[in-house]
């Protein structure tokens, strides 16, 4: 089988990565293949279903042209800097040029030890594979820039984790690239300015080609990454999404969402909501994500200082100017997205948005269901179902009267429907899919992926996926797969 590999990152100097072949697994079984994505990558779907194709997806075989590498990077994790992290359980098989001529990384996660494993086994349990497949494909369907799921494979092996032996899996991931803020930090920590310049030039060529023609290309790169992250995080916020581990090694230069570990979508809205079991201090709460995004971008800007000017003070001034643009871009995008969700015109004061969020926060109201029911009211339905979501009816009625006065549903109904999904990957449904997979039952997983493929469309067949969890189904914590 021919895959159109053209591996530019592997042609960078060897200090950028470590060459490593995937570990063989015992008995690989294909759980699910993203046929549409495979077709976009010009990879034959029938071959991927074959024994040879499954062997490739599991890491037991390498197709012609693959050049597997573990990428080197550093990173701030919960504010503490680690000068060497790197791909400890993932390998970049290579870069595939898709049917539209776009370059995309093909990576295996859970593919065994690498020189960056730091004592880990390099494997993945099946649960994290299921979670990343579900959430990344849901995010793509929601319109959020994201890495994609090509395939999920069961390995036929067990991996040891704190909770005991678990069935193993390998996840085949596709990304615009896997270049992270932490990749730049790796070379800054080593004061390797030549490598920083090579990496910046590579990132410009791959993601921000217009920057190459700018008077100051490295400033243009910084400005591009700042804008991409502002847009991305505002999109997360509008959907009630919490990444959970916004470390600099999980921040992609491309502006895609990457590394779905203890991520979650909120059910009941609270601005300080945290799900990640390791985020004990609430650093990455829903409401903190914009500030953390700017913090991460500041770390990125630090890596570019040697490239922005020969004078440190001038470089800092230049970087600060680019970082200053984040707040305005983020707030503009945030306001535009929430005005669309609420059916408000572009001149409506942002205080109307905050008043709505304060109301939801105070009354434990389901975020997704509230906005979808509001959309239904804009379409002519009775407001009784929406009103029933509020224990304090008087507060709701006061807010609702103001909304009726401010909103123009007839003019903005199309935008409301496009901004307010009816189905998200609710935590209890993801957990049910994971537990089913560990029992060998993949029907809940397949049905969840199928139902989330059209998140804005009313579909009676998936009505059960729309509803919030029962009290006994509530997921209070999500967990990282490492």
C-alpha positions as CSV (number, residue, x, y, z in Angstrom):
1,X,0.0,0.0,0.0
2,X,1.3,3.4,-1.0
3,X,0.9,6.3,1.5
4,X,2.0,9.7,0.3
5,X,4.6,10.4,2.9
6,X,6.8,13.4,2.7
7,X,8.5,13.7,6.1
8,X,9.9,17.2,6.5
9,X,10.2,17.2,10.3
10,X,12.3,14.1,10.1
11,X,14.7,15.9,7.8
12,X,15.4,18.5,10.6
13,X,18.6,17.9,12.6
14,X,18.5,14.8,14.8
15,X,18.5,16.8,18.1
16,X,14.8,17.5,17.2
17,X,13.7,13.9,17.8
18,X,14.7,10.3,18.4
19,X,14.2,7.7,15.8
20,X,12.3,4.8,17.2
21,X,10.2,1.9,15.8
22,X,6.8,1.1,17.4
23,X,6.6,-1.8,19.8
24,X,4.8,-4.9,18.4
25,X,1.5,-5.8,20.1
26,X,0.1,-9.2,20.7
27,X,-3.2,-9.4,18.9
28,X,-4.3,-6.1,17.2
29,X,-8.0,-5.8,16.4
30,X,-9.5,-2.8,14.6
31,X,-12.2,-1.2,16.8
32,X,-13.1,1.7,14.5
33,X,-11.8,3.3,11.4
34,X,-12.6,6.9,10.3
35,X,-13.3,6.1,6.6
36,X,-13.9,9.7,5.6
37,X,-10.6,10.8,7.1
38,X,-8.8,7.9,5.5
39,X,-10.2,8.9,2.1
40,X,-9.0,12.5,2.7
41,X,-5.5,11.2,3.3
42,X,-5.7,9.2,0.1
43,X,-5.2,5.9,2.1
44,X,-7.2,3.0,0.8
45,X,-9.9,2.1,3.2
46,X,-10.1,-1.5,2.3
47,X,-6.4,-1.9,2.9
48,X,-6.7,-0.3,6.3
49,X,-9.3,-2.9,7.1
50,X,-7.0,-5.7,6.0
51,X,-4.5,-7.6,8.3
52,X,-1.7,-5.5,6.9
53,X,-3.6,-2.3,7.4
54,X,-4.5,-3.1,11.0
55,X,-0.9,-4.1,11.6
56,X,0.2,-0.7,10.5
57,X,-2.4,1.1,12.7
58,X,-1.2,-1.0,15.7
59,X,2.5,-0.4,15.0
60,X,3.3,-4.0,14.1
61,X,4.3,-3.0,10.5
62,X,5.7,0.1,8.9
63,X,4.4,1.2,5.5
64,X,6.9,2.3,2.8
65,X,8.0,5.9,3.4
66,X,7.3,6.0,7.1
67,X,10.1,7.4,9.2
68,X,8.9,7.0,12.9
69,X,10.3,9.5,15.3
70,X,9.6,10.6,18.9
71,X,9.6,14.4,19.0
72,X,11.6,16.3,21.6
73,X,9.9,19.0,23.6
74,X,9.8,20.6,27.1
75,X,7.0,22.2,28.8
76,X,5.4,24.0,31.8
77,X,3.1,21.5,33.5
78,X,0.8,23.2,36.0
79,X,3.2,26.1,36.1
80,X,6.3,24.1,36.8
81,X,8.9,23.8,34.0
82,X,10.3,20.4,32.8
83,X,13.2,21.0,30.4
84,X,12.8,17.6,28.8
85,X,9.5,15.8,28.1
86,X,9.0,14.6,24.6
87,X,6.9,11.8,23.1
88,X,7.0,9.2,25.7
89,X,4.2,7.0,24.3
90,X,3.7,8.3,20.8
91,X,5.5,8.1,17.5
92,X,5.1,10.3,14.4
93,X,5.0,7.8,11.6
94,X,5.4,10.6,9.0
95,X,3.6,13.4,7.2
96,X,0.9,12.6,4.7
97,X,0.0,15.0,1.9
98,X,-3.8,14.7,1.6
99,X,-6.1,14.9,-1.4
100,X,-6.1,18.7,-1.2
101,X,-2.4,19.0,-1.0
102,X,-2.4,19.7,2.8
103,X,0.4,18.3,4.9
104,X,-0.8,16.3,8.0
105,X,1.0,14.3,10.6
106,X,0.1,10.7,11.2
107,X,0.9,9.6,14.7
108,X,0.5,6.5,16.8
109,X,-0.3,6.9,20.5
110,X,0.4,4.0,22.8
111,X,3.1,2.7,20.6
112,X,5.6,1.7,23.2
113,X,8.7,3.1,25.0
114,X,10.8,5.9,23.5
115,X,13.9,7.6,24.8
116,X,11.5,10.2,26.3
117,X,9.4,7.7,28.3
118,X,11.0,8.6,31.6
119,X,10.3,5.1,33.1
120,X,6.9,4.7,31.6
121,X,5.8,1.8,29.5
122,X,4.8,3.9,26.5
123,X,1.5,2.1,26.2
124,X,-2.0,3.2,26.4
125,X,-5.0,1.7,28.1
126,X,-8.1,1.3,25.9
127,X,-10.0,4.0,27.9
128,X,-7.9,7.0,26.8
129,X,-8.1,5.7,23.2
130,X,-11.9,5.7,23.3
131,X,-12.1,9.1,25.0
132,X,-9.8,10.8,22.4
133,X,-11.6,9.2,19.5
134,X,-15.0,10.3,20.7
135,X,-14.0,13.9,21.8
136,X,-11.7,14.8,18.9
137,X,-14.3,13.7,16.3
138,X,-17.0,15.5,18.2
139,X,-14.9,18.6,18.3
140,X,-14.4,18.4,14.5
141,X,-18.1,18.0,14.0
142,X,-18.7,21.1,16.2
143,X,-16.4,23.1,14.0
144,X,-13.5,23.4,16.5
145,X,-10.0,23.2,15.2
146,X,-8.7,19.9,16.4
147,X,-6.5,16.8,15.9
148,X,-8.5,14.0,14.3
149,X,-9.0,10.3,15.0
150,X,-8.1,8.0,12.2
151,X,-8.4,4.7,14.0
152,X,-8.7,2.9,17.4
153,X,-7.1,-0.5,17.8
154,X,-7.2,-2.9,20.7
155,X,-3.9,-4.6,21.2
156,X,-4.9,-7.8,22.9
157,X,-2.6,-7.0,25.8
158,X,-3.1,-5.6,29.3
159,X,-1.3,-2.6,30.7
160,X,-0.7,-2.0,34.3
161,X,-2.2,1.2,35.8
162,X,-2.9,2.4,39.3
163,X,-6.4,0.8,39.1
164,X,-5.0,-2.5,38.0
165,X,-4.4,-4.3,34.6
166,X,-6.4,-2.7,31.8
167,X,-7.0,-3.7,28.2
168,X,-4.5,-1.9,25.9
169,X,-5.1,0.2,22.8
170,X,-3.3,2.2,20.1
171,X,-4.8,5.5,18.8
172,X,-4.0,6.7,15.3
173,X,-4.1,10.5,15.3
174,X,-3.9,13.0,12.5
175,X,-2.8,16.6,13.1
176,X,-1.8,19.7,11.2
177,X,1.4,19.1,13.1
178,X,2.6,18.2,16.6
179,X,4.8,21.3,17.0
180,X,4.0,22.7,20.5
181,X,5.0,25.7,22.6
182,X,7.0,23.2,24.5
183,X,8.9,22.3,21.3
184,X,10.3,25.8,21.2
185,X,10.9,25.8,25.0
186,X,13.0,22.7,24.6
187,X,15.6,24.5,22.5
188,X,15.4,27.8,24.5
189,X,16.3,25.8,27.7
190,X,19.4,24.6,25.8
191,X,20.2,28.0,24.5
192,X,20.2,26.5,21.0
193,X,19.4,29.6,19.0
194,X,20.1,27.9,15.7
195,X,17.6,25.2,16.4
196,X,15.0,27.8,17.4
197,X,15.5,29.6,14.1
198,X,15.2,26.3,12.2
199,X,12.0,25.4,14.1
200,X,10.5,28.8,13.6
201,X,11.2,28.7,9.9
202,X,9.7,25.2,9.7
203,X,6.6,26.4,11.6
204,X,6.2,29.4,9.3
205,X,6.5,27.3,6.2
206,X,4.0,24.8,7.5
207,X,1.4,26.9,9.2
208,X,1.9,30.6,8.6
209,X,3.4,30.9,5.1
210,X,2.3,34.5,4.7
211,X,4.7,35.3,7.6
212,X,7.6,34.5,5.4
213,X,6.8,37.5,3.3
214,X,6.3,39.9,6.2
215,X,8.9,42.5,7.1
216,X,9.5,40.7,10.4
217,X,8.7,37.0,9.9
218,X,9.2,35.9,13.5
219,X,7.0,38.6,14.8
220,X,4.4,37.6,12.2
221,X,4.7,34.0,13.5
222,X,4.1,35.1,17.0
223,X,1.1,37.3,15.9
224,X,-0.3,34.3,14.0
225,X,-0.1,31.9,16.9
226,X,-1.6,34.5,19.3
227,X,-4.6,35.0,17.0
228,X,-5.1,31.2,16.5
229,X,-5.1,30.6,20.2
230,X,-7.5,33.5,20.9
231,X,-9.9,32.1,18.4
232,X,-9.5,28.5,19.6
233,X,-10.1,29.3,23.3
234,X,-13.1,31.5,22.6
235,X,-14.6,28.5,20.7
236,X,-14.0,26.2,23.6
237,X,-15.6,28.6,26.0
238,X,-18.7,28.9,23.9
239,X,-19.3,25.2,24.0
240,X,-18.6,24.7,27.7
241,X,-15.4,22.7,26.9
242,X,-12.7,22.3,29.5
243,X,-9.3,21.1,28.2
244,X,-8.1,20.1,31.6
245,X,-4.3,20.1,31.0
246,X,-3.4,23.4,29.2
247,X,0.3,22.8,29.7
248,X,2.6,24.4,27.2
249,X,3.5,21.0,25.9
250,X,-0.3,20.6,25.1
251,X,-0.5,23.9,23.2
252,X,-0.1,23.4,19.5
253,X,1.4,26.1,17.3
254,X,-1.1,25.3,14.6
255,X,-4.1,26.5,16.7
256,X,-5.6,23.0,16.9
257,X,-6.9,21.4,20.1
258,X,-4.5,18.7,21.0
259,X,-4.1,16.0,23.7
260,X,-7.5,15.1,25.0
261,X,-6.7,13.7,28.5
262,X,-8.9,14.7,31.4
263,X,-11.0,16.9,29.2
264,X,-14.8,17.4,29.7
265,X,-17.8,19.3,28.5
266,X,-19.8,20.9,31.3
267,X,-23.3,19.7,32.2
268,X,-24.4,22.2,34.9
269,X,-22.6,25.5,34.2
270,X,-20.2,26.9,36.8
271,X,-17.4,29.3,35.7
272,X,-14.9,27.6,38.1
273,X,-15.8,24.1,37.0
274,X,-12.9,21.6,37.0
275,X,-13.0,17.9,36.1
276,X,-9.4,16.9,35.8
277,X,-8.4,14.7,38.8
278,X,-4.9,16.2,38.7
279,X,-6.0,19.9,38.6
280,X,-6.4,20.1,42.4
281,X,-5.9,23.9,42.4
282,X,-8.3,24.7,39.6
283,X,-5.6,26.2,37.4
284,X,-7.3,25.0,34.3
285,X,-11.0,25.7,35.3
286,X,-13.3,26.8,32.5
287,X,-13.2,30.4,33.4
288,X,-9.4,30.5,33.7
289,X,-8.7,29.2,30.2
290,X,-8.3,32.6,28.5
291,X,-5.8,33.7,31.1
292,X,-3.9,30.5,30.8
293,X,-3.9,30.8,27.1
294,X,-2.2,34.1,27.3
295,X,0.2,32.7,29.9
296,X,1.2,30.0,27.5
297,X,1.6,32.4,24.7
298,X,3.9,34.5,26.8
299,X,6.1,31.5,27.3
300,X,6.1,31.0,23.5
301,X,7.0,34.7,23.0
302,X,10.0,34.2,25.4
303,X,11.4,31.5,23.1
304,X,11.3,33.9,20.1
305,X,13.0,36.8,21.8
306,X,16.4,35.9,20.4
307,X,14.9,36.0,16.9
308,X,12.9,39.2,17.3
309,X,15.8,41.5,18.0
310,X,19.5,41.4,18.8
311,X,18.7,43.7,21.8
312,X,16.8,42.0,24.7
313,X,14.9,45.1,25.7
314,X,13.8,45.7,22.1
315,X,12.7,42.1,21.7
316,X,10.6,42.2,24.9
317,X,8.9,45.4,23.7
318,X,8.1,43.8,20.3
319,X,6.8,40.6,22.0
320,X,4.7,42.5,24.4
321,X,3.0,44.3,21.6
322,X,2.1,41.1,19.9
323,X,0.8,39.6,23.2
324,X,-1.3,42.7,23.9
325,X,-3.4,41.8,20.9
326,X,-4.6,38.6,22.5
327,X,-7.1,40.2,24.9
328,X,-8.9,42.2,22.3
329,X,-9.1,39.4,19.8
330,X,-10.3,36.9,22.4
331,X,-12.9,39.3,23.8
332,X,-14.2,40.1,20.4
333,X,-14.5,36.4,19.4
334,X,-16.0,35.5,22.8
335,X,-18.6,38.2,22.5
336,X,-19.5,37.3,18.9
337,X,-19.9,33.6,19.8
338,X,-22.1,34.3,22.8
339,X,-24.2,36.9,20.9
340,X,-24.8,34.3,18.3
341,X,-25.8,31.8,21.0
342,X,-28.2,34.3,22.5
343,X,-29.6,35.7,19.3
344,X,-28.3,39.1,20.1
345,X,-27.2,41.8,17.6
346,X,-23.6,42.8,17.2
347,X,-24.1,46.0,19.2
348,X,-25.7,44.4,22.3
349,X,-23.6,45.2,25.4
350,X,-21.4,42.3,26.6
351,X,-23.0,42.8,30.0
352,X,-26.0,40.9,28.7
353,X,-23.8,37.9,28.1
354,X,-22.4,38.0,31.6
355,X,-25.8,38.4,33.1
356,X,-26.9,35.2,31.4
357,X,-23.8,33.2,32.6
358,X,-24.3,34.5,36.1
359,X,-27.9,33.3,36.1
360,X,-26.8,29.8,34.9
361,X,-24.0,29.7,37.4
362,X,-26.3,30.6,40.3
363,X,-28.9,28.0,39.5
364,X,-26.9,25.0,38.4
365,X,-28.4,25.0,34.9
366,X,-27.3,22.7,32.1
367,X,-25.2,24.8,29.7
368,X,-25.9,23.0,26.4
369,X,-29.5,22.3,27.1
370,X,-30.2,25.9,28.1
371,X,-28.9,27.3,24.9
372,X,-30.6,24.7,22.8
373,X,-34.0,25.3,24.4
374,X,-33.5,29.0,24.0
375,X,-33.0,28.4,20.3
376,X,-36.2,26.4,20.2
377,X,-38.0,29.4,21.7
378,X,-36.5,31.6,19.1
379,X,-38.0,29.2,16.6
380,X,-41.5,29.6,18.0
381,X,-41.7,26.9,20.8
382,X,-43.3,27.5,24.2
383,X,-40.8,28.7,26.9
384,X,-42.2,26.4,29.5
385,X,-39.4,23.7,29.1
386,X,-36.7,26.4,29.5
387,X,-38.4,28.0,32.5
388,X,-38.6,24.5,34.2
389,X,-34.8,24.4,34.3
390,X,-34.7,27.1,36.9
391,X,-35.4,26.6,40.6
392,X,-35.7,30.3,41.2
393,X,-38.3,31.1,38.6
394,X,-38.5,34.8,39.4
395,X,-34.8,35.3,38.6
396,X,-35.3,33.5,35.3
397,X,-38.4,35.5,34.4
398,X,-36.6,38.8,35.1
399,X,-33.7,37.7,32.8
400,X,-36.1,36.3,30.2
401,X,-38.0,39.5,29.9
402,X,-34.7,41.4,29.3
403,X,-33.7,38.8,26.7
404,X,-37.1,39.2,24.9
405,X,-36.5,42.9,24.8
406,X,-32.9,42.7,23.5
407,X,-32.9,39.7,21.2
408,X,-34.1,39.5,17.7
409,X,-34.6,35.8,17.2
410,X,-36.1,36.1,13.8
411,X,-33.0,37.8,12.4
412,X,-30.6,35.6,14.3
413,X,-32.2,32.2,14.4
414,X,-29.9,30.7,11.8
415,X,-26.9,31.8,13.8
416,X,-28.4,30.5,17.0
417,X,-28.9,27.1,15.5
418,X,-25.4,27.0,14.2
419,X,-23.9,28.1,17.6
420,X,-25.9,25.9,19.9
421,X,-25.4,22.1,19.5
422,X,-28.0,19.7,20.7
423,X,-25.5,16.9,21.3
424,X,-22.1,17.1,22.9
425,X,-19.9,14.2,24.3
426,X,-21.4,14.3,27.7
427,X,-19.1,12.8,30.3
428,X,-21.4,10.1,31.4
429,X,-21.9,8.9,27.9
430,X,-18.1,8.9,27.3
431,X,-17.7,6.9,30.5
432,X,-20.3,4.4,29.4
433,X,-18.5,4.0,26.1
434,X,-15.2,3.4,27.9
435,X,-16.6,0.9,30.3
436,X,-18.4,-0.9,27.5
437,X,-15.1,-1.1,25.6
438,X,-13.3,-2.7,28.6
439,X,-16.1,-5.4,28.6
440,X,-15.6,-5.9,24.9
441,X,-18.8,-4.2,24.0
442,X,-18.1,-1.4,21.5
443,X,-21.7,-0.7,20.5
444,X,-22.0,2.3,22.9
445,X,-18.8,3.8,21.5
446,X,-19.9,3.4,17.9
447,X,-23.3,4.8,18.6
448,X,-21.9,7.8,20.5
449,X,-19.5,8.6,17.7
450,X,-22.3,8.3,15.1
451,X,-24.6,10.5,17.1
452,X,-22.1,13.2,17.7
453,X,-21.3,13.4,13.9
454,X,-24.2,15.8,13.4
455,X,-24.3,17.8,16.7
456,X,-26.6,20.6,15.5
457,X,-29.3,18.5,13.9
458,X,-32.4,17.2,15.7
459,X,-32.4,13.4,15.4
460,X,-34.9,11.3,17.3
461,X,-32.7,8.3,17.1
462,X,-30.1,9.9,19.3
463,X,-32.4,11.8,21.7
464,X,-31.1,10.0,24.7
465,X,-27.6,11.4,24.0
466,X,-29.0,15.0,24.5
467,X,-30.1,14.6,28.1
468,X,-28.0,15.6,31.1
469,X,-27.0,12.7,33.5
470,X,-29.1,11.4,36.2
471,X,-27.7,12.0,39.7
472,X,-26.1,8.6,39.9
473,X,-24.6,9.1,36.4
474,X,-22.8,12.4,37.1
475,X,-19.1,12.2,36.4
476,X,-17.2,14.4,38.9
477,X,-13.7,13.7,37.7
478,X,-11.9,12.8,34.5
479,X,-8.5,11.2,34.4
480,X,-5.3,11.5,32.3
481,X,-4.3,8.4,30.4
482,X,-0.6,8.4,31.3
